């Protein structure tokens, strides 16, 4: 029973690798770009092609399972998490990176049952790094077990976040203010303002926390398909995942902190000014 979902995970890994091959091949060609909710909320034909391929491949094996996919939701599908086994998919996490050929692009596949994440798969395809995490079984990158840094002193931490396009200028100001609050704690490297980084993909950010390369990642305004796989990978690497206010993590809340320790996570939560971002399930 402990390996009940192992077959699902193996299929997910194989499909993620196949999707990564499609993405890497597409990087060699001209990329057709469209926008969704804003001028920088981008989608490409490859996003849509890869998501369709992932869902059809998995559905062929597990026809009773449910799916939440970024591009499916953008096309009008419901973003509803039930107790049914559910695959939560971001076909290309880091679409803007993909468009610019900035080499941090990932396939992210989370798998939840009874609304609890059972495993996560993140394939950083340009780097050829396959990250996996399964509840109670640890986290790995290309077969090597991962462990967070364990850092508990925020003044010695490297923190990751993202700042995207915001139509509300007050929210944009709050995002930059939050970064300033964390830089001015101070954090290690304050004189060079080098303590905060933005890689451009939530999935890879969380994997970097899991490897110990970064000590924390926080974000308000992302989605369940950005968070699902990475959350279990960080947890299984010994890290913590919490709500932006320091409470329990809620997959549909569109916000989170992942950290190497509870002390770091709680300190970030203390400094952050929260702004409304809605929920993926619409339960505002």
N, C-alpha and C positions, 0 to 999 in steps of 0.2 A: 504493500500500500504506500510505502514511503516514496516509491518511484512511480506512482500512479500516472503522472503526467510526463514521464520521460519520453515516451513516443512523440508526444506533442512537441516537446522541446527539440528533439532531434530533427523533426520535420521543419520546425521554425528556423533552426540553424542553417539547414540546407537551403531553405527558401531565401533567407537573408543573404547568404553567400551568392546565390544566383542573382538576386536583385542588385547586389553590389557590382557584379560583373556587367550588368546592363548599364548601371550608372557610370562606371569607369569607361565603358565603350562610348557612351553618349558624350563624355567630356572631350572626346577626340573630334567631335563634330560641332556644327553650328547649333546653338541652343535656342529654341523658340520659347520666348518668355511672355507670360500674361500676368496680370495683376488680379488680386481678389479684393480684400477689404480696403486696401490702401495702395499708394504707388510703390511701396516697398514690401507689401505682402505678396510675394511672387509665387507663381506656380508655372511649371513647365510641362511640356508633353511627357517628359520622362517621369515626373512625379505621378502623373495619372497612369501612365503605362505600368510603372513599377507597382503601384498600389493594386491595380487590377490583377497583375500577375501574382502578387503575394496572396490576395484573397482567393482567387480562383484555385491556386495550387493547394492552399490549406483546406478550402471548402471541399475539394475533391476527396480529401482524406477524412475530414471531420464535418460532414454535412449538417449536423445539428448545432454546431457552434455558432456563436454570434460574433459580429465584427464592429469595431469602431475605427474608422480610418479617416485621416485628415482630409483627403480629397473627396471621399464619399460624403462627409459632413458638409464640406464646402458646396457640394452639389445638391444638398438638401436632405441627406439621410439624418436620422436621429442620432444624437450623441447620448445614448442611454445605457447605463451600466446596470445589468441585472445579475441574478445569481447564476445564470447560465454560463458555461465556459465561454469566455470572451477574449478575442484577440484585439489588441489595441495597437494600431499601426501608424507610424509616420514613415512613409516610403522614402523620403529624402529629408532628413532633419539637417537644416542648413542649406535651404534652397538658394538663398542669396550667395552663400559661399560657392555653391555649385555653378550658379550663373557666372560668377567671376573667376571660377576655377581656383578658388582659395581652398587649399587641400584638406579641409575638415568638413567632411560630408558623411552622414551616417544613415543606415537603415535601422530603425528602432521598432522592435516588436515586443510588446508586453502581453502577458497571458494571465487573466484573472478568473477565479472561480469563487462564487459566493461573495463577490465584490472585493476579494482579497487577491493581491498579486502573487501568483505562484512562481513565475520565472520571468526573466527579462533577457532579451538578446539585442545587442547593439553591435552592428558591423560598421566600423570606420573603414570604408572600402578603399579609399586612396592610400591609407596607411596599411591596409590589409591586417587590421586588428579586430579580432572577433572577441567581444566582451560578452560574458554570460553570468547570470546569477540565478540560483534556484533556492527557494525558501528552505533553510536548514541545511543546505549543501555547499555553501560558499560561493565566492565569485572568482572568475578567472578571465585571463586575457591570453588567447592562443594557448590555452592549457596551463598557464602559470597562475598560481593562486594569488589573488590580490588582497592587500591589506592597507587600510587608510593610514595616514601619517600618525594619527593619535595626538596631534597637536592640540593643546588646551589653552595656549596663550595667544590671544588674538593679536597682540602686538608683534608676533612672529609669524603671522599667517599670510598666506596668499589666497585671495578671495576671487572667485569668478562671478560674473553677472553678465547680463545683456541689456543693451539700451536700444530699443527699436523705435520706429516711427510711431508717434502718438499724435492723433488729431487734436487732443485736448492739451493745450500748452501748459496748463497747471499740472497735469500728470507728468509731462516731460520734465518740468522743473523739479517735481518731487523725486523722480528717478535719479536725477543728477544730484539732488540734495542728499539722498540716501547714500550715494557713493561718497560724497564729501564727508558725511558723518562717519563712515567707516574708515576712510583714509585718515581722518583727523583724530582717531582714537589715541595715539597713532598706531598704524600697522607697520610691520617690517618694511623698510624701504621708503618711508614717507618722503624723504628729501627728493627722491626721484619720482614720486607718485607711482611707484612700480608695484604696489601691493594688490591692485585690482586689475584683472585681465578679462577680456571678452573674446572668446574663440569663435562665436557665431553659431553654435549648435548646443542646445540644452543637453542632448544625449551625450555628446563628447565631454561637455563640462562635468557631468555627473561621473563619467568614467574616470576623468582625471582626479576627482576627489577619491574615487575607489582605489586608484593606483597609489595615492599618497603624493601625487605631483602637485595637487592643490589641496587646500585645507577646508574650503567651503565653496558652495555655490548657492546663490539665492536668486529668486526671480518672481515677479508678480506679472501675471498676464499671459502665461503660457497655457498649454492645453494638456489634457490627459495623455494624448499620444506622444507628447514631448517628455512626460514624466514617468510613465508606467514602468518601462524597462529599466531606466536608470535608477529609480527608487530602490528596487530590489537588489540591484548590483551594489549600490552603496551600502545598503543594510547588511548584505552578506559579506561585504569586505570589512565589516566592523564599524561602519559609520552610523550616523543618525540621520533620519529624515523627519522633518516636522513642518507644521504650518508656519507661515511667515510671522504669526503672532506668538510662536513658541508652543502652541498646542499640538494635538495629534494631527498627523498628515491626512489630508482628504484628497483623494485622487481627482475628484471632479471640481476642486476649488480653484484651479488655475493659479496656484501659488505654492511655493515651497522653499524650505531651506534644507540643503544637505550639507553635512559637516563631518569632520574627522572626530568630533567629540560633542557631547551634550553641552559642554561649557562654551564652545565656539558658537554652536547654533543658538543658544540662548542669548549670548551677547549680541549677535547679529539681530535677533528678534527685538532686543531691547532698543537698538539704535534705529531700526527701520520705521519710517512713517508709511503706514499702509494706505493704499488708495483702492477704490472699488474697481473690479475687473470683471464682474459677472461670474457665472459658473457654467461649466460645460453641460450640465444637465438641466440648466434653466431654473434651478430651485434657488432663486435669489432671495 
